[in-house]
Amino acid sequence: MNLKVYKRDGSVGSDTVELPDSLLALEPNEHAIWLAVRAEEAASRQGTHKTKSRSYVRGGGRKPFKQKGRGVARQGSSRSPLNPGGGTIFGPMPHTYSVGVPQKVKMLARRSAFLLKVKEDCVRVVEDFNLDLPKTRDMANLFAKMALTDQKVLFLTPDYNDTILRSVRNLPGAGATRAAAASTRDLLNCSTILIQKSAVPALLKGMTNAA
């Protein structure tokens, strides 16, 4: 399968980019996509929530009342969870939410997400270019010429490009990143993937090498 390469003015150029048939012959695995997206979203959680158990509550050093003679249960601290102002029983404590995903599942998920976009005709290839200065207007004009103004666009570059990144980030719903760093969630969480021509090999390499 060949993808047309668009010019910056929105017209279709003479160049094409070929996608390997071995990649297109695969069937997208939705379960692998779910596993990868779940792991990515879980890893983004801070996990810094915390309540104080009885060992963290200040005070309670003196025994509240004598051991015997009152006819009630003995207590050694006023910071017991049973008392007002005491600690919390089984409250949330800081921990990581990370979920392990095998490397082959990560690769399968990225391939599946990209294949879904290809089958939906939501992948566009644009010629290589660079910007001298970060200008949102230049990227907005590019999106307008390619009829992508009202779409959620993921712009992929071959290498980290701070100028393009800063030019895209102010556009509603748009984002930019390196092709090799695009995760399964990134590929799915957009309506159109716009990728520079020289970034296609890096993206295809990431389909066989987990990020």
C-alpha beads as a LAMMPS data file, in Angstrom:
LAMMPS data file: protein, C-alpha beads

211 atoms
210 bonds

1 atom types
1 bond types

-500.0 500.0 xlo xhi
-500.0 500.0 ylo yhi
-500.0 500.0 zlo zhi

Masses

1 110.0

Atoms # bond

1 1 1 0.000 0.000 0.000
2 1 1 1.301 3.421 -0.968
3 1 1 0.445 6.644 0.820
4 1 1 0.513 9.914 -1.077
5 1 1 2.902 12.601 0.108
6 1 1 1.328 16.042 0.420
7 1 1 3.137 19.322 -0.044
8 1 1 2.950 22.211 2.403
9 1 1 0.452 23.984 0.159
10 1 1 -1.991 21.087 0.507
11 1 1 -1.483 19.685 -2.979
12 1 1 -0.570 16.070 -3.669
13 1 1 3.047 15.568 -4.679
14 1 1 4.560 12.939 -6.917
15 1 1 6.254 11.042 -4.088
16 1 1 4.672 8.136 -2.262
17 1 1 5.484 6.165 0.875
18 1 1 5.073 2.409 0.834
19 1 1 3.726 0.507 3.808
20 1 1 4.886 -3.118 3.995
21 1 1 2.291 -5.698 3.067
22 1 1 3.367 -7.855 6.008
23 1 1 2.200 -5.080 8.334
24 1 1 -1.101 -4.481 6.558
25 1 1 -1.893 -8.200 6.510
26 1 1 -2.141 -8.307 10.294
27 1 1 -5.437 -7.998 12.118
28 1 1 -5.709 -5.296 14.809
29 1 1 -5.850 -6.735 18.317
30 1 1 -8.241 -4.653 20.388
31 1 1 -7.416 -6.462 23.618
32 1 1 -3.723 -5.602 23.262
33 1 1 -4.732 -1.982 22.687
34 1 1 -6.796 -2.023 25.869
35 1 1 -3.923 -3.487 27.886
36 1 1 -1.440 -0.896 26.596
37 1 1 -3.750 2.084 27.120
38 1 1 -4.707 0.898 30.591
39 1 1 -1.035 0.574 31.545
40 1 1 -0.199 4.030 30.188
41 1 1 -3.060 5.734 31.989
42 1 1 -2.300 3.862 35.205
43 1 1 1.343 4.950 35.052
44 1 1 0.259 8.589 34.754
45 1 1 -1.468 8.478 38.149
46 1 1 0.575 10.132 40.900
47 1 1 -0.452 7.812 43.714
48 1 1 0.431 10.395 46.374
49 1 1 -2.810 10.158 48.331
50 1 1 -2.333 9.444 52.021
51 1 1 -4.259 9.273 55.273
52 1 1 -2.754 9.034 58.718
53 1 1 -2.875 5.771 60.560
54 1 1 -2.549 5.783 64.366
55 1 1 1.230 5.789 64.110
56 1 1 1.195 9.087 62.160
57 1 1 -1.296 11.030 64.318
58 1 1 0.290 13.467 66.756
59 1 1 -0.293 12.946 70.472
60 1 1 -1.519 9.929 72.356
61 1 1 1.700 9.341 74.252
62 1 1 0.021 9.084 77.637
63 1 1 -2.259 6.198 78.504
64 1 1 -5.787 7.721 78.487
65 1 1 -6.973 5.905 81.626
66 1 1 -5.811 3.206 83.966
67 1 1 -5.773 -0.392 82.891
68 1 1 -8.268 -1.776 85.387
69 1 1 -11.242 -0.737 87.461
70 1 1 -13.412 1.132 84.884
71 1 1 -15.179 -1.867 83.442
72 1 1 -14.344 -0.878 79.872
73 1 1 -11.885 -2.097 77.316
74 1 1 -8.274 -1.185 77.947
75 1 1 -6.631 1.471 75.814
76 1 1 -3.022 2.513 75.482
77 1 1 -3.406 5.599 73.303
78 1 1 -5.988 8.298 72.624
79 1 1 -5.015 8.177 68.913
80 1 1 -6.744 4.851 68.421
81 1 1 -8.968 4.776 65.310
82 1 1 -11.885 4.140 67.675
83 1 1 -11.551 7.585 69.245
84 1 1 -12.309 11.049 67.814
85 1 1 -9.124 12.533 66.387
86 1 1 -7.559 9.129 66.041
87 1 1 -6.010 7.513 63.017
88 1 1 -7.713 6.047 59.962
89 1 1 -8.225 2.329 59.554
90 1 1 -7.009 0.930 56.220
91 1 1 -6.890 4.368 54.593
92 1 1 -5.185 4.984 51.240
93 1 1 -1.407 5.147 51.332
94 1 1 1.096 6.252 48.651
95 1 1 1.715 3.551 46.083
96 1 1 2.334 3.117 42.387
97 1 1 -0.464 2.201 39.977
98 1 1 1.877 0.882 37.291
99 1 1 0.711 -2.206 35.442
100 1 1 3.217 -4.427 33.695
101 1 1 2.718 -5.162 30.008
102 1 1 4.950 -7.546 28.039
103 1 1 7.110 -5.996 25.315
104 1 1 5.450 -8.037 22.581
105 1 1 2.035 -6.838 23.714
106 1 1 3.234 -3.225 23.522
107 1 1 4.444 -3.791 19.968
108 1 1 1.205 -5.496 19.013
109 1 1 -0.827 -2.649 20.495
110 1 1 1.081 0.024 18.552
111 1 1 0.720 -1.933 15.314
112 1 1 -2.971 -2.438 15.938
113 1 1 -3.606 1.234 16.694
114 1 1 -1.771 2.329 13.548
115 1 1 -3.563 -0.238 11.394
116 1 1 -6.926 0.993 12.627
117 1 1 -6.025 4.532 11.536
118 1 1 -4.782 3.300 8.158
119 1 1 -7.958 1.323 7.497
120 1 1 -10.035 4.374 8.456
121 1 1 -7.995 6.490 5.991
122 1 1 -6.864 8.756 8.814
123 1 1 -3.141 8.805 8.041
124 1 1 -1.621 11.630 5.977
125 1 1 2.029 12.014 4.955
126 1 1 3.467 15.493 4.408
127 1 1 6.825 16.501 2.963
128 1 1 9.700 17.294 5.308
129 1 1 9.981 20.886 6.433
130 1 1 11.156 22.979 9.335
131 1 1 10.209 26.338 10.798
132 1 1 12.676 29.113 11.541
133 1 1 10.619 30.387 14.461
134 1 1 7.734 28.930 16.472
135 1 1 4.595 30.270 14.792
136 1 1 1.198 28.795 15.444
137 1 1 -0.116 30.584 12.370
138 1 1 2.164 28.584 10.060
139 1 1 0.914 25.244 11.377
140 1 1 -2.678 26.470 11.357
141 1 1 -2.286 27.377 7.692
142 1 1 -0.870 23.924 6.943
143 1 1 -3.799 22.224 8.666
144 1 1 -6.259 24.466 6.839
145 1 1 -4.750 23.677 3.433
146 1 1 -5.001 19.962 4.201
147 1 1 -8.615 20.304 5.442
148 1 1 -7.658 19.362 9.006
149 1 1 -8.752 22.538 10.776
150 1 1 -11.593 21.017 12.798
151 1 1 -9.849 17.727 13.489
152 1 1 -7.732 16.447 16.349
153 1 1 -4.342 16.097 14.673
154 1 1 -1.254 14.234 15.883
155 1 1 1.800 15.581 14.071
156 1 1 4.759 13.180 13.999
157 1 1 8.321 14.283 13.286
158 1 1 11.461 12.170 12.723
159 1 1 13.337 13.813 15.613
160 1 1 12.482 16.064 18.508
161 1 1 11.658 19.461 17.001
162 1 1 11.025 22.133 19.598
163 1 1 10.016 24.714 16.979
164 1 1 7.260 22.556 15.521
165 1 1 6.195 21.358 18.963
166 1 1 5.713 24.921 20.195
167 1 1 3.922 25.839 16.974
168 1 1 1.396 23.022 17.309
169 1 1 0.649 23.005 21.031
170 1 1 -1.573 26.115 20.938
171 1 1 -3.862 24.641 18.293
172 1 1 -7.025 23.161 19.855
173 1 1 -6.797 19.379 20.048
174 1 1 -3.480 19.193 18.169
175 1 1 -0.211 17.758 19.392
176 1 1 3.255 16.878 18.124
177 1 1 5.841 14.302 19.111
178 1 1 8.598 12.118 17.707
179 1 1 7.324 9.243 15.596
180 1 1 9.342 6.734 17.626
181 1 1 7.882 8.091 20.877
182 1 1 4.217 7.992 19.840
183 1 1 2.426 5.612 22.182
184 1 1 -0.656 3.522 21.546
185 1 1 -2.786 6.100 23.337
186 1 1 -1.314 8.908 21.234
187 1 1 -2.128 7.085 18.008
188 1 1 -5.698 6.428 19.107
189 1 1 -6.436 9.755 20.768
190 1 1 -6.565 11.721 17.523
191 1 1 -8.759 11.900 14.472
192 1 1 -5.887 12.178 11.964
193 1 1 -2.212 11.235 12.060
194 1 1 -0.115 13.713 10.065
195 1 1 3.418 12.443 9.691
196 1 1 6.458 13.848 7.942
197 1 1 7.886 11.682 5.173
198 1 1 11.215 10.980 6.859
199 1 1 9.422 10.019 10.094
200 1 1 7.601 7.068 8.533
201 1 1 10.557 4.631 8.877
202 1 1 10.929 5.576 12.550
203 1 1 7.238 4.933 13.139
204 1 1 7.335 1.581 11.342
205 1 1 10.444 0.592 13.294
206 1 1 8.535 1.258 16.494
207 1 1 5.977 -1.307 15.406
208 1 1 8.593 -4.020 15.854
209 1 1 10.569 -2.435 18.715
210 1 1 8.552 -1.509 21.801
211 1 1 9.123 2.010 23.122

Bonds

1 1 1 2
2 1 2 3
3 1 3 4
4 1 4 5
5 1 5 6
6 1 6 7
7 1 7 8
8 1 8 9
9 1 9 10
10 1 10 11
11 1 11 12
12 1 12 13
13 1 13 14
14 1 14 15
15 1 15 16
16 1 16 17
17 1 17 18
18 1 18 19
19 1 19 20
20 1 20 21
21 1 21 22
22 1 22 23
23 1 23 24
24 1 24 25
25 1 25 26
26 1 26 27
27 1 27 28
28 1 28 29
29 1 29 30
30 1 30 31
31 1 31 32
32 1 32 33
33 1 33 34
34 1 34 35
35 1 35 36
36 1 36 37
37 1 37 38
38 1 38 39
39 1 39 40
40 1 40 41
41 1 41 42
42 1 42 43
43 1 43 44
44 1 44 45
45 1 45 46
46 1 46 47
47 1 47 48
48 1 48 49
49 1 49 50
50 1 50 51
51 1 51 52
52 1 52 53
53 1 53 54
54 1 54 55
55 1 55 56
56 1 56 57
57 1 57 58
58 1 58 59
59 1 59 60
60 1 60 61
61 1 61 62
62 1 62 63
63 1 63 64
64 1 64 65
65 1 65 66
66 1 66 67
67 1 67 68
68 1 68 69
69 1 69 70
70 1 70 71
71 1 71 72
72 1 72 73
73 1 73 74
74 1 74 75
75 1 75 76
76 1 76 77
77 1 77 78
78 1 78 79
79 1 79 80
80 1 80 81
81 1 81 82
82 1 82 83
83 1 83 84
84 1 84 85
85 1 85 86
86 1 86 87
87 1 87 88
88 1 88 89
89 1 89 90
90 1 90 91
91 1 91 92
92 1 92 93
93 1 93 94
94 1 94 95
95 1 95 96
96 1 96 97
97 1 97 98
98 1 98 99
99 1 99 100
100 1 100 101
101 1 101 102
102 1 102 103
103 1 103 104
104 1 104 105
105 1 105 106
106 1 106 107
107 1 107 108
108 1 108 109
109 1 109 110
110 1 110 111
111 1 111 112
112 1 112 113
113 1 113 114
114 1 114 115
115 1 115 116
116 1 116 117
117 1 117 118
118 1 118 119
119 1 119 120
120 1 120 121
121 1 121 122
122 1 122 123
123 1 123 124
124 1 124 125
125 1 125 126
126 1 126 127
127 1 127 128
128 1 128 129
129 1 129 130
130 1 130 131
131 1 131 132
132 1 132 133
133 1 133 134
134 1 134 135
135 1 135 136
136 1 136 137
137 1 137 138
138 1 138 139
139 1 139 140
140 1 140 141
141 1 141 142
142 1 142 143
143 1 143 144
144 1 144 145
145 1 145 146
146 1 146 147
147 1 147 148
148 1 148 149
149 1 149 150
150 1 150 151
151 1 151 152
152 1 152 153
153 1 153 154
154 1 154 155
155 1 155 156
156 1 156 157
157 1 157 158
158 1 158 159
159 1 159 160
160 1 160 161
161 1 161 162
162 1 162 163
163 1 163 164
164 1 164 165
165 1 165 166
166 1 166 167
167 1 167 168
168 1 168 169
169 1 169 170
170 1 170 171
171 1 171 172
172 1 172 173
173 1 173 174
174 1 174 175
175 1 175 176
176 1 176 177
177 1 177 178
178 1 178 179
179 1 179 180
180 1 180 181
181 1 181 182
182 1 182 183
183 1 183 184
184 1 184 185
185 1 185 186
186 1 186 187
187 1 187 188
188 1 188 189
189 1 189 190
190 1 190 191
191 1 191 192
192 1 192 193
193 1 193 194
194 1 194 195
195 1 195 196
196 1 196 197
197 1 197 198
198 1 198 199
199 1 199 200
200 1 200 201
201 1 201 202
202 1 202 203
203 1 203 204
204 1 204 205
205 1 205 206
206 1 206 207
207 1 207 208
208 1 208 209
209 1 209 210
210 1 210 211
